[in-house]
C-alpha cells in the first residue's frame, strides 16, 4: 500500500468573503398566501437560513470540527478513458481484531456528501467489545465534495464504481465489503457485480432499486408477486414512491437532461443552492430535527466544493444516457437490504428475490433517505448483524493479521 | 371613449445597481470538454452574455425604445375568488376602417415584448389589407402586471383576465391569438366566451389531447398517413419529452424552489430562459441586446421572475378538465417547423371549427418574434376580405 496524502479542508478567506458578499445581496421572491410546502421550500425557511448563514453561522468552526473528526486524504485514481482524477476520501482503520474493510459510498449521494459518514464512523471503527468492527473508507466521488470533477463526457455510475474499487485496492484492501445509499446504492451494486466475488465480498444498501418480475420471462416470480399481499410498510412505501414520481422529481428531470443550465444558478446563488438542497433534506427525511448549523454545513460543503455545485448534478445525466447497460449488473455476492420508512423508493419484497443473494432484510420503523445521518445506530446495527459473528455474511473477508 | 391609465416602464436606479453588483460577483461553473449544447447552455454563451449585461448593455436605452414603440397602460381587473389585480397591457387602436379587436396572449418564457414587431403590421397595414386593434397583456405574474397572491390562479383565471380586459376596453366582440400558454389561454377564452364575445381563435402552438381517449379519432389517426412535416414534428415532440422538459416538471411541482435561484441569480435566470430562446427557435439570429432585453424584463418584472413559473403548477393541480374546453368558433392554425409540439393534423380536428391551416417552411416557438410577417399574413388571410373568418366581428362605426 502506498503512503497516504493527508488532506485538511481549508477554504480560502477569499471564498468566504465572496459568499458573504453574495449573501448580503440576496434577492428573495414573493410567496403565495398559505403555500406551506406545496410549491417548494417556504420563504420563511429560506429567509431564516440565509440570515443565519450571513450573520451567525461559523464555517471555520464547522471546518475545524470536520477536520478533527474525519481523517481525510487525497489520492490520484486513474479511470479508463478518463485520465487521472484526484479523489478525496475519509479513511479510518479500526484497532479491534477481526475488523473488515468497508467502502461507504454516500459521498456521491446527492445532495449528500462525505459528511454522511460522520456519525457512523466511530460506531463502526470503535464498537463495544465483542462487536464487529470495520476499517472504513468513505469515498468522495469525482465531482463531489473535495474530489476533482470529471472533465470528459461519460463519467457515469460504472466509472464511479471503478474509482471506489481502485481506491480500496490502492489502500491494500484486496477484499472488502460495500455499503451504499442514493447513487451509492447503484454504484455499490455495480462494484459487487463487477468486482465480486474476488474482491467485493458482500453488498449492503438502504435504497433498494428493483424491477418487477417480468410477466413472461419470469413468470413464476411474477405469479408469486401477484398473489403475495403487500404489507402495511410496503403499501406506504409504494405510495411514497408514487408521490415522488408525481411531485418530487423535478430536480431529477432537470439534472438528468440539462445539468449545465441549472448549474449556473447553483454555482452563482447561495440562496438558490440552499433551497435546491434543503428541499430534499426536509422532504426526504423522517422528521429529522435539522439544526440550522447542520443544514448550512451540509450546503456549505456543496458551495465550497472543489469543482463547485454544478458537477454533482451531471451524474444524473450520465446515468440517463448510459441506462441501457446497467440492467445487466447481476450481483452474486451476499447482499443485505435495510428498509427505512421514509426512503424515496420502496419496492415490494417479492421483487427482490432475484436481485442478488439476499441474506438479510431488515424493516425499520424510523428513518428516511439519509439513514446514516438520521438513524446511524439502526444502520450500524444492521451492518453489525450482517457481518458480525453468527451473522449471515460473517467471515466473507479473509481476515489479515 | 374608455379612460385608460398610461404606464411607462421606469426601473429605479437602485434596481439597476443591484443587478450590476450581482453581475460583478457572478460565479461560473466548470464545463465538460466538447459538450456543445448537450448538457444545457454552453459556458461560453453565458459568460459572453453576463459580461455584456455587466459592461455594455444599456437597459435605459432599451426601456426608452419599448416605451416609445409600445403604448402601455394598467388596469385593475377583478378575478373570481382572487381579488383585484393590476394588469399591464399594450393597447393600440387602428385608424383603418373595418379594423377588428384582437387580444394577443404570450406564454413562458415569453412576455408582452413579443407583440413589438407585429403591432405596426396589424394596426397600420398596407392599403386594402385587414387591420386590427391590438391588446397585448402581461399575464398576471409576468412583466409589469401584479402577480396573483392566492393559490389556484391557473389558465382559467388568466382567460378571465383577458376577457374582462377586452370588455373593459369596450371590445364586446373580439378575436384571440396566442402561442405557448397563450394558446391554452386563448383556447379557453374562445371556449368560455365565444361565440357571444369571442368570434374566432388563432394559434401557432397546437396542443390537442391525445386521440386515444376517443376511439373514432384514434382509428382515423392510425389509418391516415403522416406528412413529412408531421413526422418531423412528432420526432421533435418526442425529443422535447425526452430531453427538454426538466424546466416544465420543476415549475409544475416546485416553482418556489427553483424561484429562489431565478430571483437571486442573473446568470441563473439568463441560462434558464436563454436555453429556450435558443433551442426553440428556427436558427433565429438573436442579438445579445435582444436576449438581454427579453431577460431583463423578467429580472425587473413587477413581482420578480418566480411568479411566472407558478402557472405550470396551477395548471397541473387544476381540477378542471381543460380538454372539455372545446372551441365552437372559427379556428385557425399556423404550423411552424421548429415549434416544440407538433401533433398530426388528425389529432387536432376537434380542437375547434378549423377554417384555416397554414404550413410554414420557417419559424419556431416564438413565431411573432422570429417570422412576424408570416404570422401576420396568416391573420390577414383569415380575417381579411374573402377570408374564412371575415366579417365575424360587428365593426363599430
Interface residues (C-beta under 8 A of the other chain):
Chain A: X18 X21 X22 X25 X26 X27 X28 X29 X30 X31 X32 X33 X34 X35 X38 X39 X40 X41 X42 X43 X46 X149 X150 X151 X152 X153 X246 X247 X248 X249 X250 X251 X253 X254 X255 X256 X257 X258 X259 X260 X261 X262 X263 X264 X265 X266 X267 X268 X269 X270 X271 X272 X273 X274 X275 X276 X279 X307 X308 X309 X310 X311 X314 X317
Chain B: X18 X21 X22 X25 X26 X27 X28 X29 X30 X31 X32 X33 X34 X35 X38 X39 X40 X41 X42 X43 X46 X147 X148 X149 X150 X151 X242 X243 X244 X245 X246 X247 X249 X250 X251 X252 X253 X254 X255 X256 X257 X258 X259 X260 X261 X262 X263 X264 X265 X267 X268 X269 X270 X271 X272 X275 X303 X304 X305 X306 X307 X310 X313
